[in-house]
Amino acid sequence: MKLHREHHRVTRVGWLRAAVLGANDGLISTASLVMGVSAAQLGTSAVVTAGLAGLVGGALSMAAGEYVSVSSQADSESADLQRERKELAEAPEAEHRELTGIYVQRGLPRELAERVATALTAHDALAAHARDELGITDTTRARPVQAAAASALSFAVGATPPLLLAVLWPAAQRNIAIFAGSLLLLMTLGAMGAGLGGAPWLRAALRVGFWGVVAMGVTGLVGRIFGVDTPLP
């Protein structure tokens, strides 16, 4: 008998959000920073130094922020599980009735709901309550280290293309190249993230492209307004 295998996108939720956010943030912030410094008519060395500082600082900031945020979620989940474990030990009958009521609300006849609750409680009571009462599963459970690593790595990957363009492109056309290349990559990332999550890719690409244009345009304008009068070597 051939097994029926299914592949669901929800299994990616632990790292997909952090990775897409990190790559987009790295690309937008680094491109904007490099364009702003370049528009201020500073030399290539200053532009590259600013870009490298933005890459390293941004990656570490993303990792730290994601770790703290997801750790708070993990702490809340652990506290809920500990409370549920205590309630199962002190009032198992009340917890059984609670689980039965959940299944009744989901459409099962009460007799069948009681049998299901009994069977799942005998198998793994805490897992049953975590899943059906608290909404905590192995797939969606908070993983701080995974989220932090995905954010830092994806930020660095996203920040690399505008930095390379700043190094390799002639100063006269640098901002145009960074703007065009970064916008194309931003829209590609938006489309890829939407595709991995099963969402409409065109809308996501246009949305991230719009905000990328705003960020790079405003930063470039600030650099132009407050820039020096004479280009540095």
Buried (B, 14 or more C-beta within 10 A) or exposed (E): EEEEEEEEEEEBEBBBBBBBBBBBBBBBBBBBBBBBBBBBBBBBEBBBEBBBEBBEEBBBBBBEEBBEBBBEBBEEBEEBBEEBBEBBEEEEEEBBEBBBBBBBEEEBEEEEBBBBBEEBBEEEBBBBBBBBBBEBEEEBBBBBEBBBBBBBBBBBBBBBBBBBBBBEBEBEEBBEBBBEBBBEBBBBBBBBBBBBBEEEBEEBBEEBBBEBBEBBEEBBEBBBEEBEEEEEE
